């Protein structure tokens, strides 16, 4: 208490003085008890006894006396308080004029405070509801009310979305709905990431925690192949990928989109077609026709936004931008002296484009600018090439049976080794987990190497030599989980096998020999996540299978 208040509130505490605020004497004070001692009635000396009181009764009397003293002191302080201060205390602490213990109980028990605060919040919420939610606009623009119309006839992509000839113009809202319908039709429904009313469940949270725990550790998590047993592969035949656009020309390229449920089919009929993958009808999305341009190879970019295509007898590289709908021909690359551009590879990170040339040359280009970065050369003729999974190395197979490993940044040869038992290399592939390198030769043998041994040893020994084919192995591809290696030869009908990893054994039930519908296989690919497997054959069919 401040000194000035102490001097004002207690001026009469002198010997023999009475407080001014209490003019009446209580009955308990007639005994003449001291201010500090317990109040009791005076008794005659003859009636005065000294038996010891029980402790419980003494504690009750002491508590009652302490309460009275606190109330008396509070009344003394209230005398000199301004009215504004008293009103403020009542708002904060409540009206405790009659019982000060109620204030102490409220301060000790937080639940009482929460209940009282909740009452205040209801009053505040009621007051907030009385305010207007939205303000009226100061002025209105008549042009905003006039809905802008979009011309559908001048754009060839919008023209395809017209349902009848009368829809030559659509409003922006109608066009947005039409685009949404086209997207859902292409994706086979609404994707999971586009569902706004999908709430997370406890199982989703647990799966996310498991994924976070998996990403915090390093190691080879798929080499054991616990989810895919060896021996028999459960697979069913689906509708052809290009059933809605049949062709009789040879299929030269089949590839699944890296992010969407879309498959691309290209062949010697000068067309690149995109189909929605559903396994039942596989509806056609779009076809791009390149005049006098029989396609030797077509490939998606790493992000899936573009399609690259080369021909069998041209040096032009076509780039189709699917988002913009533009077909961009690359007629000449400065510094590139190749007369024909046919075989090429796209790096997994989407930064580089590798073109196989003649006389042992292969050229590294920038994927963004299509400019030449540098050229590398091997002895003999280059048969096939591929990038490593981290896009930092290039593996090249030569016509002499040698395999070269090059560093992309320095463009220097890191290692060179002889493919065991190979006289003439035809194909090469690397697994996406960076563990295996597969080399196919002209004698039908596929050697599977450990990628580390290919970088460090001069004569690495293969983990296993697959000898189930008797003609030259022209196609090799790993599935995304590195549990299956597909091998094929275009020199013999039904010459395709699926190899189980890491046991390196062939699945016995594929292909089905009795049906004999595969014919000569020229290209193969696995879908990134849905379990589809597609291959293009000589008869113009893109056969498709799905693991069950």
C-alpha positions, -999 to +999 in steps of 0.1 A: +000+000+000+013+035-009+024+056+021-001+084+013-030+059+014-017+044+046-017+078+063-052+085+051-068+052+060-053+046+094-050+080+111-067+070+144-047+040+154-035+055+186-037+043+221-072+045+234-087+059+201-117+044+184-121+041+146-144+067+131-161+043+107-175+021+135-197+041+159-216+011+173-200-014+195-207-050+187-217-074+215-185-093+210-164-062+218-179-056+252-156-081+268-126-057+261-106-082+241-075-069+225-073-063+188-050-092+182-065-118+205-097-139+201-129-122+211-147-138+240-172-129+267-158-119+301-167-143+329-165-140+366-134-153+382-155-179+400-168-193+368-136-191+348-122-225+340-091-235+321-098-268+303-081-272+270-104-267+240-103-292+211-081-282+183-109-283+157-130-258+176-100-235+180-092-236+143-129-227+134-128-197+158-094-186+144-107-188+108-138-168+117-118-141+134-094-139+104-124-135+081-138-107+102-105-089+102-101-091+064-136-077+060-129-049+084-097-039+066-114-041+032-142-018+045-115+007+057-099+007+022-132+011+004-139+043+023-113+063+004-115+046-031-130+067-059-162+055-075-145+049-108-120+026-092-146+006-073-166+002-105-136-011-123-128-036-096-164-049-098-161-054-135-128-073-132-133-093-100-171-092-097-192-080-068-176-096-037-187-070-012-205-096+010-180-125+007-143-120-001-137-158-001-158-160-033-131-140-050-103-163-038-123-193-049-127-178-084-090-170-087-080-205-076-105-224-098-100-216-135-132-233-146-153-206-130-133-180-149-139-199-182-176-200-176-178-163-169-157-155-199-179-177-221-208-156-210-190-124-221-181-140-254-218-148-261-226-112-255-198-101-278-209-125-305-244-113-302-232-077-306-211-088-336-241-104-353-259-070-352-233-055-375-238-058-412-218-086-428-210-069-461-210-033-471-229-022-502-208-012-531-204+025-536-211+023-573-219-004-599-202-008-633-226-018-660-198-034-681-192-059-653-227-072-656-223-078-693-208-113-696-178-114-720-182-140-747-153-162-760-151-170-797-149-208-802-144-209-840-111-191-844-092-215-821-088-251-832-086-265-797-117-247-786-135-258-818-131-294-807-150-287-775-181-275-794-210-299-789-232-284-817-227-258-844-247-231-826-220-229-798-198-205-818-195-183-787-195-193-751-193-173-719-162-176-697-181-196-671-194-220-697-159-224-712-144-231-678-170-258-672-163-273-706-125-273-699-132-290-666-152-317-683-125-323-709-099-326-681-120-351-661-126-371-693-089-372-700-080-381-664-107-407-661-125-388-633-116-362-607-081-368-594-076-373-556-057-340-553-086-321-568-112-333-543-118-304-519-143-322-497-119-350-489-109-349-452-079-366-438-084-396-417-063-412-390-051-438-414-039-410-438-020-394-410-004-427-401+006-433-437+022-398-439+042-405-408+054-438-423+064-420-455+083-394-435+100-421-416+110-438-448+124-406-463+145-400-433+166-431-439+187-442-468+192-476-483+179-500-508+143-507-498+131-526-529+159-551-536+143-578-515+112-578-537+089-589-508+058-576-526+064-594-559+070-632-557+090-650-584+077-678-606+043-667-618+032-632-625-005-624-621-013-604-652-044-599-674-047-587-709-065-554-714-079-535-744-053-523-769-040-489-761-047-476-796-080-494-801-098-461-809-072-453-836-062-486-852-033-488-875-015-513-897+019-496-896+046-507-873+045-492-838+079-477-831+073-461-797+050-467-767+055-447-736+034-439-705+031-403-693+053-397-662+025-381-642-009-388-658-029-419-668-020-413-705-001-435-730+016-423-762+016-444-793+037-435-824+047-454-855+055-454-892+021-439-901+035-404-893+012-400-863+017-395-826-015-403-806-024-399-769-049-422-752-065-421-718-056-453-699-085-471-682-080-506-694-115-509-709-119-485-739-088-463-736-104-433-752-083-412-776-073-377-764-054-363-794-035-373-825-007-352-842+000-360-878+035-352-892+035-351-930+061-372-947+076-380-913+076-417-904+084-417-867+115-436-856+112-426-819+089-405-798+094-397-762+079-375-734+099-349-717+108-355-680+080-332-668+055-346-693+047-313-709+063-319-743+067-347-768+099-352-789+099-371-822+125-381-848+121-397-882+138-426-900+153-404-927+154-368-915+176-346-893+146-326-881+136-329-844+099-321-837+089-308-803+052-307-795+042-284-766+010-300-752+001-271-730+004-244-757-007-267-785+023-258-807+044-280-829+080-267-830+104-281-856+141-280-848+157-280-883+193-274-874+214-275-842+245-253-844+276-274-843+257-307-850+269-321-883+247-352-883+228-358-915+201-379-899+189-377-863+172-409-852+180-424-818+180-401-787+176-402-750+161-377-724+178-374-690+156-382-660+160-348-645+149-331-678+181-311-683+198-329-712+191-345-746+215-372-759+216-378-796+234-409-810+253-401-841+275-419-866+312-430-864+310-434-826+299-399-818+270-390-794+261-354-787+249-338-755+223-310-760+205-286-736+169-297-733+157-261-727+175-243-756+183-273-779+219-260-782+249-283-784+268-286-751+295-311-762+302-343-781+318-376-770+333-404-790+338-441-785+357-467-806+336-483-833+299-477-839+275-466-811+247-491-807+227-477-777+231-453-749+212-443-717+215-420-687+220-431-651+191-425-627+208-393-613+215-379-648+252-375-640+265-404-661+260-418-696+263-455-705+271-463-741+272-497-758+294-501-789+292-524-818+324-541-806+308-553-774+324-527-751+305-505-726+317-469-719+308-448-688+310-411-693+307-382-668+281-357-680+296-325-664+332-331-674+324-352-705+353-376-697+353-413-698+352-428-663+354-465-672+354-489-700+347-526-698+339-556-720+304-569-718+310-606-710+303-629-739+291-601-762+303-597-797+280-570-808+260-547-784+224-538-793+207-523-762+214-510-727+193-499-698+197-487-662+174-492-632+156-462-616+170-471-582+206-469-594+214-505-587+214-524-620+228-521-656+214-545-682+233-550-715+217-569-745+238-584-773+232-598-807+234-634-795+203-631-773+221-629-739+213-602-714+239-595-687+228-578-655+255-559-637+258-541-604+261-504-612+289-499-587+311-526-602+306-510-637+321-478-623+351-493-604+361-526-620+378-530-654+362-565-659+331-566-638+313-599-635+275-599-642+251-609-615+232-631-639+232-638-676+197-642-690+197-667-719+160-671-727+162-654-761+180-668-791+180-637-813+195-602-808+180-583-778+168-550-792+147-537-763+154-535-725+134-516-699+131-518-661+098-512-643+097-482-618+101-503-587+131-523-602+113-556-596+109-565-633+132-563-663+115-566-697+136-580-726+125-584-762+138-591-797+123-578-829+139-607-849+115-634-838+077-636-829+067-638-793+103-631-783+096-612-751+103-622-715+098-606-681+126-612-656+121-611-618+145-591-598+166-596-577+163-634-582+170-629-620+145-656-630+120-655-658+083-655-651+070-688-666+035-676-675+044-647-698+039-646-727+011-670-732+024-692-761-010-706-771-025-673-781+005-660-801-009-625-804+023-606-796+041-609-829+074-590-834+080-565-805+097-532-813+091-512-781+080-516-745+073-495-714+059-497-678+035-472-663+049-452-634+023-462-608-008-481-621+008-514-629+003-514-667+027-528-692+025-519-729+044-531-760+041-522-797+044-548-824+048-551-861+011-552-869+003-517-856-011-528-822-001-514-788-008-544-766-015-536-729-014-558-698-021-550-662-008-568-631-036-580-608 
